[in-house]
Amino acid sequence: MGIKNYAKLNRAMRLLTLLSLVAVVNIVLQFLLGRWGIRNHIVSDYYRVLEVSLLCGVFWLSVTQQRVKKVLAILAMLFVVAWFVDLVLSNGHQRLNNEMAMMSRLVLLVMSLTTLHAELRNERTSLTERSVFWVSTAVALYTTGTFLVLAFSNYLLALGRTYFDVAWHINWSLLIAANLMYTKGMMCKPQA
C-alpha cells in the first residue's frame, strides 16, 4: 500500500513505508540465517534500534505540539544510548536480548500513548480519519501484546520448541493486526 501510493503519502507515512521495508528485510534475514543454522539474534538487535528510531520519526512528524516532539526525541535518544551501551557491554549474541527487546517495547508504548494523547486533545478532525491514530494504536496493540512473549522467550525456549512456537504464533497474529492498522493509517487522507 505504501509503495503503491508513496507519492501521495505525507512524510510520516513515507517513513512508515520505509519502516515496513526494513521490517521485511529483518524477517527475511532472520529466516534465512535460521535456515542456514546461523544465530540470527543479532539481526533483531540491530532492527530494534531502527524500529524505535523510525517509529519515533513517524510520531514526531505526526504531532504539532513542540512539547510532545521534545518528549519523543528525548525518549528516542535515551533508547539509542541504552542500546549502544548494551551493544558495547554484551558478551556476544548467545541468546535473545530480552532486556533490550522489553525496553524497546516500553519506549514504543510510551511514544505511542504520548502521541495518541496529544492527538486526542486536537479536535481538528475525527480521530479515526487521522493516520497517526491508526499507527499509534497499532504500535500500542503490538507492543503490549508481545511484551510477555519477549519477557519469557528464553524461558519458553528452555521449555521446548512447541511452547516457543505457540508464543510466536501469538506474536505473528498481533503483527498481522498491527500491519492492517498501519495500512488503514496509510489510506487516511493527509491532514493539513
C-alpha positions as CSV (number, residue, x, y, z in Angstrom):
1,M,0.0,0.0,0.0
2,G,2.7,2.5,1.0
3,I,4.9,1.8,-2.0
4,K,2.0,1.9,-4.4
5,N,0.8,5.3,-3.2
6,Y,4.2,6.6,-2.0
7,A,3.9,10.0,-3.8
8,K,0.6,10.7,-2.2
9,L,1.7,10.0,1.3
10,N,2.7,12.6,3.8
11,R,6.2,12.5,5.3
12,A,5.2,10.5,8.3
13,M,3.6,7.7,6.2
14,R,6.6,7.7,3.9
15,L,8.7,7.0,6.9
16,L,6.3,4.2,8.0
17,T,6.7,2.7,4.5
18,L,10.4,2.7,5.0
19,L,10.0,1.0,8.3
20,S,7.8,-1.6,6.6
21,L,10.5,-2.3,4.1
22,V,13.2,-2.6,6.8
23,A,10.9,-5.0,8.8
24,V,10.6,-7.2,5.7
25,V,14.4,-7.3,5.3
26,N,14.7,-8.1,9.0
27,I,12.3,-11.0,8.8
28,V,13.9,-12.4,5.6
29,L,17.4,-12.2,7.1
30,Q,16.3,-13.8,10.3
31,F,14.6,-16.6,8.4
32,L,17.5,-17.2,6.1
33,L,20.1,-17.2,8.8
34,G,18.0,-19.5,10.9
35,R,17.6,-21.9,8.0
36,W,21.3,-21.9,7.4
37,G,21.9,-22.7,11.1
38,I,23.5,-19.3,11.8
39,R,22.4,-17.5,15.0
40,N,20.1,-14.7,13.9
41,H,19.7,-12.8,17.2
42,I,22.0,-10.1,16.1
43,V,19.6,-9.1,13.3
44,S,16.8,-8.4,15.7
45,D,19.2,-6.4,17.9
46,Y,20.0,-4.0,15.1
47,Y,16.5,-4.0,13.8
48,R,15.3,-2.9,17.2
49,V,17.1,0.4,17.1
50,L,16.0,1.1,13.6
51,E,12.4,0.3,14.6
52,V,12.3,2.7,17.6
53,S,14.1,5.5,15.6
54,L,11.8,5.2,12.6
55,L,8.6,5.0,14.6
56,C,9.7,8.0,16.7
57,G,10.1,9.8,13.4
58,V,6.6,8.8,12.3
59,F,5.2,10.1,15.6
60,W,7.4,13.2,15.6
61,L,6.2,14.2,12.1
62,S,2.6,13.5,13.0
63,V,2.2,15.7,16.0
64,T,2.3,19.5,16.0
65,Q,2.9,20.3,19.7
66,Q,6.6,21.1,20.3
67,R,6.5,19.8,23.8
68,V,5.4,16.3,22.6
69,K,8.0,16.4,19.9
70,K,10.7,17.1,22.5
71,V,9.5,14.2,24.7
72,L,9.6,11.9,21.7
73,A,13.1,13.0,20.7
74,I,14.4,12.6,24.3
75,L,12.9,9.1,24.5
76,A,14.5,8.1,21.2
77,M,17.9,9.4,22.2
78,L,17.8,7.7,25.6
79,F,16.9,4.4,23.9
80,V,19.7,4.7,21.3
81,V,22.2,5.5,24.1
82,A,20.9,2.5,26.1
83,W,21.1,0.3,23.0
84,F,24.6,1.4,22.3
85,V,25.8,0.8,25.9
86,D,24.1,-2.7,25.8
87,L,25.8,-3.4,22.5
88,V,29.3,-2.5,23.8
89,L,28.8,-4.3,27.1
90,S,27.2,-7.5,25.8
91,N,29.3,-10.6,25.5
92,G,28.3,-11.8,22.1
93,H,24.8,-12.8,21.0
94,Q,24.4,-16.2,22.5
95,R,20.8,-15.7,23.4
96,L,17.9,-13.4,22.7
97,N,18.4,-10.0,24.2
98,N,15.2,-9.9,26.2
99,E,16.2,-6.8,28.2
100,M,16.6,-4.6,25.2
101,A,13.6,-6.1,23.5
102,M,11.4,-5.3,26.5
103,M,12.9,-1.8,26.8
104,S,12.2,-1.2,23.1
105,R,8.6,-2.3,23.7
106,L,8.2,0.0,26.7
107,V,9.7,3.0,24.9
108,L,7.5,2.4,21.9
109,L,4.4,2.1,24.1
110,V,5.2,5.4,25.9
111,M,5.8,7.1,22.5
112,S,2.6,5.7,21.0
113,L,0.5,6.6,24.1
114,T,2.1,10.1,24.3
115,T,1.3,10.7,20.6
116,L,-2.2,9.3,20.9
117,H,-2.9,11.5,24.0
118,A,-1.7,14.6,22.1
119,E,-4.0,13.7,19.1
120,L,-7.0,13.2,21.4
121,R,-6.6,16.8,22.6
122,N,-6.5,18.0,19.0
123,E,-10.1,18.2,17.6
124,R,-9.4,19.3,14.1
125,T,-10.9,16.2,12.5
126,S,-12.4,12.9,13.6
127,L,-9.7,10.8,15.3
128,T,-10.3,7.8,13.1
129,E,-9.6,9.9,10.0
130,R,-6.1,10.6,11.1
131,S,-3.3,8.2,10.1
132,V,-1.4,8.8,13.4
133,F,-4.4,7.4,15.3
134,W,-4.1,4.1,13.5
135,V,-0.3,3.9,13.7
136,S,-0.3,4.8,17.4
137,T,-3.0,2.2,18.2
138,A,-1.2,-0.4,16.1
139,V,2.1,0.2,18.0
140,A,0.3,0.1,21.4
141,L,-1.5,-3.1,20.5
142,Y,1.6,-4.9,19.2
143,T,3.9,-3.8,21.9
144,T,1.6,-4.6,24.8
145,G,0.7,-7.9,23.3
146,T,4.2,-9.1,22.6
147,F,5.8,-7.8,25.9
148,L,5.2,-11.0,27.7
149,V,6.3,-13.1,24.8
150,L,9.6,-11.2,24.7
151,A,9.9,-11.2,28.5
152,F,9.7,-15.0,28.7
153,S,11.2,-16.0,25.3
154,N,14.3,-17.6,26.8
155,Y,12.2,-19.4,29.3
156,L,9.9,-20.6,26.6
157,L,12.9,-21.8,24.6
158,A,14.1,-23.8,27.6
159,L,10.6,-25.5,27.8
160,G,10.8,-26.6,24.3
161,R,10.2,-25.5,20.8
162,T,6.4,-26.2,21.0
163,Y,5.9,-23.6,23.7
164,F,8.1,-21.1,21.9
165,D,6.2,-21.7,18.6
166,V,2.8,-21.1,20.2
167,A,4.1,-17.8,21.7
168,W,5.4,-16.7,18.4
169,H,2.1,-17.6,16.7
170,I,0.5,-15.1,19.1
171,N,3.3,-12.6,18.1
172,W,2.6,-13.1,14.4
173,S,-1.2,-12.7,14.9
174,L,-0.6,-9.4,16.7
175,L,1.8,-8.3,14.0
176,I,-0.7,-9.0,11.3
177,A,-3.3,-6.9,13.1
178,A,-0.8,-4.1,13.5
179,N,0.1,-4.2,9.8
180,L,-3.6,-4.0,8.9
181,M,-3.9,-0.9,11.1
182,Y,-0.8,0.6,9.5
183,T,-2.4,0.1,6.1
184,K,-5.6,1.8,7.3
185,G,-3.4,4.7,8.5
186,M,-1.8,5.0,5.1
187,M,-5.2,5.1,3.5
188,C,-6.2,8.1,5.5
189,K,-6.2,11.5,3.7
190,P,-3.2,13.6,4.7
191,Q,-4.2,16.2,7.3
192,A,-3.5,19.9,6.6
